[in-house]
Amino acid sequence: MTKFSFIDNRVVLITGGTGSFGHAFIRYVLGSTSVKKLIVFSRDEWKQSEMQRAFDDPRLRYFLGDVRDLSRLKRAFDGVDFVIHAAALKQVPTLEYNPFEAVKTNIIGSQNIITAAIDCRVKKVVALSTDKAANPLNLYGATKLCAEKLFQASNSYTGDNGTSFAVVRYGNVVGSRGSVVPFFLEERKSGRLPITDLRMTRFWITLEKSVELVMHALDVMRGGEIFIPKIPSMRIADLAKVICPSCEIDEVGIRPGEKLHEVLMTEEEATRAYDFGENFVIRPTVAWHEEAAHLGGKQIPKGFRYSSDANDHWLSQAQVLHMIESCIQAE
């Protein structure tokens, strides 16, 4: 029996499946489960063709479409048991300049996912969120907070068909497309590394751990939860030093919509949160949700705030170096 045997002989669909998380999720599911069918739903036919060459497995299917298109989602969700919603627009500076597009994909697209899942009687949906959704400063974070609220509240709309919705919220993914590690690796060729602020800290999670978190949430969710992993922090200045000790550092100033430190759980959310050892679970405020205490979680003390600058788990320089080497080997 596999670790996540609940997925065996089931049909799973992932939106935005050609991204960094999608590749890691597909490798895990195909290699570790007896999934019946795994559907990649995305809008880029070139990336899908590249993925077809990378993965040779008859259980894998591809569906061109955009989460903005409700009718296409309903067609894709026909016969699907579980949905992982990873599709999003997420580049902070770009979305500050193109807010309407962010709303169409991250908010309206999420509403379409919910409607299609309920109408097609999907059993469970897990949506990927971000630390930027907690006390959002930028538009990206605001759209993801709105999406979180939609997925939590959607459990009130499922009726008798039993569709459940939950959210996973985590920090920056090491080596993912658009992240700082590949950027620094490229910039070090010039002998100079730009840092927005030398005090800046960030949460970090590997693609493998993010996949395991999503699978765990899909397994144990009841509906309405926000799952948050316990992950380490790292100073961006330390990262720069490890990547290129001889490089000059240019402090260029915080970009529009950028935070100095990241927050995964606010003090207000902590009043509804439980500690489950390797992760936290935030319960929704709605009355229909069952108490989580009997699942083994411990109530989090009042005033708790899970932020990257106040974390009790920090990456050492050796761990940072290992992380970077892993990114290089994966390329």
Helices and strands as residue ranges (DSSP letters): G 5-7, E 11-15, H 20-32, E 37-42, H 45-54, E 60-64, H 70-77, E 82-85, H 92-97, H 99-102, I 103-108, H 109-119, E 124-130, G 131-133, H 139-153, G 154-156, G 159-161, E 164-170, E 172-173, H 180-187, G 188-190, E 192-195, E 201-205, H 207-220, E 226-229, E 233-235, H 236-243, E 248-251, E 263-265, H 267-270, E 273-275, E 279-282, G 293-295, E 298-299, E 306-307, H 317-330
